[in-house]
Structures are given as structure tokens and as C-alpha cells.
């Protein structure tokens, strides 16, 4: 963009925004089964948007300058703590920041020279990101390939004198199952190691599912040995992005998440989060959403989510060639194809206006498709099942994406760092994945099939180049 000589009008700007969003996936209606969370209640979203706008220019950098953020944060964190076993919290920009602060606090509290982090292979990559940034080694533990839960014995065997934090998920994102939190926390406590429960997805969902009649195992700060917990409000709290809460059982551990610096002659630096200056808009949006829905609203959404998830699991099981993985404790559902290529199925569903999230195979878990069931899903669950059935049949007829012979070995052997972005884009176009400007949205079955055949480290290198090219 060249900066215009004169400013545009509001009408012109909004028209341009509408044009730019023309090919975006829809954020309402339930046809996008990842990334967005919809209550189906327009008045709730309106309340959040207006509160977000009111707090947009308020800076969370200095709570003494803007006392409104202190009161709002205390109310929001207090509501989460009340639902999830107490504790002392921090409002953050999302699950990744909550997780990063949890790892920082554990690392700083332990003071080990070679700190490590013990977690299931199904734990969110945000822990790997935190470990990368914070100089912590990750020790992944395999999960049971029938239940997809991590065995407490595996966690116990991975802990050593340098372990600063043990992680369990409630639920894990890939298959929507809750790890055995009580057992894992007991193992961690016996080793005198903090235990973090990643409830970014489930923290504000599982209590309402339990109240609606689901059998939800104990997972929060009321469980002995659980020392911290992350809960995203921009997921099943239905608040605008980005809103998350990190809870600590001990306020001393919360203080370890903070950062202060007095080694300069400028203004006072004390941060509760990774960010310094940050808009209070997300805080205002979260505060308004919680108040607009209330307990009755969330319970009603929990009931409809529970019904939709049950219907979806049963419906997928009835479609030939598809199989639900494990027995989800939440409203996250993953299914594989027994005689259907799931990556092709995803492209077929996308062509019919529905987004199903592909997940690559890893650590013995097969490639699959992931669906996040939200409050709005129940109204369209039969339409979704029909699309999945039609897409499965079409994918069966098409067969899996055809990869040129030797392509995977070629990519695995490439020195990707030696290629510039233009050369990488040409290489991708040569196999039918044209990422160059004006080429349009490529079908992703080829991309996912290539990634699925590569080892994790090579996948990561390819994904970095992919991102670099599309932003070129």
C-alpha cells in the first residue's frame, strides 16, 4: 500500500474492509469448525463489540492511570477462579501467552540450570513455543493410542531433578479427551514439581457440560497437586479475541510470572503479561460477554453443545469409512478415514462451504479431521453431517492426492535455507500448490499429504517457508 495523500472517509474504509474480507471464511453460523466460536446470539456479540470499542484506547500498561482495567480484570479473573477451584490470576491475550507465563513462572521459581518440561505428545504446541523462547527443554510423553490420554506412569518416568513443570490437558485439543489430571498431579506433587493444567479449550466449557449432565472428571485447581491452570475466554467463553486467564494456586507463583525492570531512567516498568502496552479492548469484550450471558446463558449453551456433540459423534460413526478417535470428554471431535482420504474430504467439504480442520499424523495417531462443536452447532448439525457424508463419498471416488514420484524425498533432502521465497514458490507451483499472488486459494490435500509424509522437523521448515511466501 502506498500511503494516500489525503485521508479516506469512514464509508470508503469500511467498503474496502468488506472487499478485503470477501474470501474470508464466515465467523458466524457454525460452518467453520475451528478458530471461531459462535453463540448464535447476536445481542451478546453486540454487547461485547460495544464494550470492546469503549475500552479500545485504554492502555493496560499502567493500572494506576486507568483504574477501570483493575476492576474489570478482578471481576473477570474472579469469575474464572470461582468456576475453576479458586486461585490468583492474570488476564492475558490468549492461551499461548497464558502458557508462556506459566512456564516462565515455573522456570524462575525452580532456578534450574537446565530446566525441562514434561508433557504429553498431545499437549498444545504453545508449550514448545514457550520452551523455545525461555530456554527450556521439552520431554514429550506418548499417549495411549486407544484412549489418547497420557499415562501417569509415563509422566513419572520422564521427571528428573531438572523438571520445572509437568503438563496435562483438559481436554487435549487433537482428540478432545481429558488427561487423568488427578493421577498426573499426584505424580508431580510426589516429585515436588508444579503441575499445569492446560484448560485453554475446556476451562470455560467442561463445568457447564458437567452441569448439563456430562461425566466430566476433576481437572481444576481443586485437584490436589494442580498448581496452575489456563482458561481461554475467547473460546467457549465466547468473548472476542484475545482473552484468556491464567490462574495460580499460590500468589507467590503468580508473582514469578511478572516482569519488572528499574534499570533505566524512564517510566516505571512492571508487566503482568508478555506485552507492555496493550489495548483494554479484549478485557472489556470479555467482561461484557460474561455479564451478557450469565450462568443461565452458559448453561443453556452447554446443554446445546452437549446435544450437538453427541449427535455429531453418532452421525459420523454411521457414515461408511469414517471413525471417531477415542471417546471425547468435551465437544472437540476428531475422526479418521478407514477407506477415505481425510485431506481430500476436507477439500470437498470446503467446496461445499464448510471448513473441517485437518490434523497430521503424529506419534502413532493417524491423520484426521477435527471439529469444534460450539453453541451454534446444534442448529446445523444435520446439514454438517450431510456435507461430511457427501464429501466422504466424493473423496472416496477421487482417491487421495497424487504426489509426483520422489517429491517427498526431494523435499526431505532440500536445504530449504538455501532457497529464496521466489524459488520456493515456484517449487510449490510445480506440484500444483500455487502460492503466488493472484493464484487464488489452492486445494490443500496436496499440501497436507506432503506434510503428513515428512518428519516433524521438516514439516516445520516447510511451514515457515509457506508462511513467508504468502506474506511476500
Buried (B, 14 or more C-beta within 10 A) or exposed (E): EEEEEEEEEEEEEEEEEEEEEEEEBEEEBBBBBBEBBBBBBEEBBEBBBEBBEBBEEBBBBEBEEBEBBEEBBEBBBEBBBEBBBEBBBBBBBBBBBBBBBBBBBBBBBBEBEEBBBBBBBBBBEBBBBBBEEBEBEBBBBBBBEEBBBBBBEBBBEBBEEBBBBBBBBBBBBBBBBBBBBBBBBBBBBEBEBBBBBBBBBBBBBBBBBBBBEBEBBBBBBEBEBBBBBBBBBBBBBBBBBBBBBBBBBBEEBBBBBBBEEEEEEEEEEEBBBBEEEBBBBBBBBBBBBBBBBEEEBBBBBBBBBBBBBBBBBEBBEEBEBBBBBBEBBBBBBBBBBEEBBBBBBBBBBBEBEBBBBBBBEBEEBBBBBBBBBBBBBBEBBEBBBBBBBBBBBBBBEBEBBEBEEEBBEEBBEBEEEEBEBEEBBEBBBEBBBBBEEEEEEBBBBBBBBBBBBBEEEBBBBBEEBBEBBEEE
